[in-house]
Amino acid sequence: MLAPTHSRPDDDTDDNTLHQDNVVHLTGILDVRSVGDVRQTLNDLIDSSDGDVIVDLEEVDAVDATGLGLLVATHRRTQLLGRQLVLWHPMPSVVRILAVTRLHRVLNVERTPLPISA
């Protein structure tokens, strides 16, 4: 089980989170064990950058209630600063959680486009 961890692009580590510009890439499960590191990463990004904050959820398998709380808190913080939190390409399991909790109506979710079949 992988959990999102913090990593800078200039680090020579093999961590699961990478933040470049305004994008934070997460992998694994966003849960109570990983929220602390991800919260710190997002807060650092918000404090050190301008514009929208993008969280790439393409490799996140699941999100628990603590992870959802972090996403909502980050959304509120960015809104207060006149910015936006964007959730990029969540997996179907994460989309399902956002839909069941109706957070897809509050959070800006950009889903992966469906492939065009010939």
N, C-alpha and C positions, 0 to 999 in steps of 0.2 A: 504494500500500500504506500503510495507516494503522497507526500503532502507538500503544498507550496512552501518554498523557502525563499529567502532574499538573496539576490546576487546582482552585482554590478557588472556591466559589460566588460570592464577592464580587469575583473577578477579572473584568476586562473582556476576557479573552482568549478565543480560539476553540479551546481545547485539547480533547482527546478524552476526558479523564477528569474526572469531577466527583465530589467526595465531600461528601455531606450526611449529617449524623447519623452513622450507622454503615454507610452504603452507599457503595461505590466502583463507579462505572460505567466499564466499559472498552469500547473499540472497537478494531477492527483485528485485529492479530496479536500475541499474547503470546509473544514470542520473545527471543532473546539481546539484541537491540538495545533492547527496551523494558523488560526485567525490572528494570533498575536503578531507573528512575523509579517503576515500580509498587511495587517493594519499599519504597522510601522512603515512598510514599503510604500503603501498608498499615501500616508501622511507626509512622508519625505518627498514623494513625487508632487503632491499638491503644493507643498511649501516651496519647492525648488523650480517649478515650471509654471507656464501660462497656458491657457487654452483648455480644451476638453481632456479629461482623464479617461484613457481607454484601458479596459481590462479584458485581455484575451482569454476566454474561457474554453477555447477549442479543445484543450487537453484535460479539462476538469471533468472527472467522472461523476461527482456528486457534490451537493452542497447541503449542509445541515442547517438547523435553525440559527446557530451562531454565525455561520457564514452568510446567511441571508441578512441577519442583523447588521453585519459589517457592510454589506453592499448598500443597505438602506442608509446607514449612518454616513457612508462615503458620499452617497447621492445627496443627502441633505447638506453636507459640508460643501460640496462643489456648487450646489445651488445657491447657498448663501454668498459664495464668492463670485456669482454670476457665470459659473462654468457648468459643465455637464459631465456626468459619468456615463460612459458608453460601454455596454457589455458586448464584446465581439464574439460571434460564432460559438455560442454555447452548444454543447452536445444535446441530443434529444432528451436525455434523462434530466438535464439541468433545465431545459425549456419546460419540461413537464412540471418540475417543482415550482418554477416561476409562475406557471399558469394556474396551478392548484392554489397557490397562495395569492394569486391575482397581482403579484408584483410586476408581471409583464405590462400591466397598465400604468405603473408608476415609473419603472426603470426604463431607460432607453436600451432596448435589446436589438442588436443587428445580427440576424440569423444568417447562417451559411446559405448561399443561394443553392437551389436544387439544380442538379445537372440537367441539361437539356438533352433529351433523347431524340435520335433521328427517326 
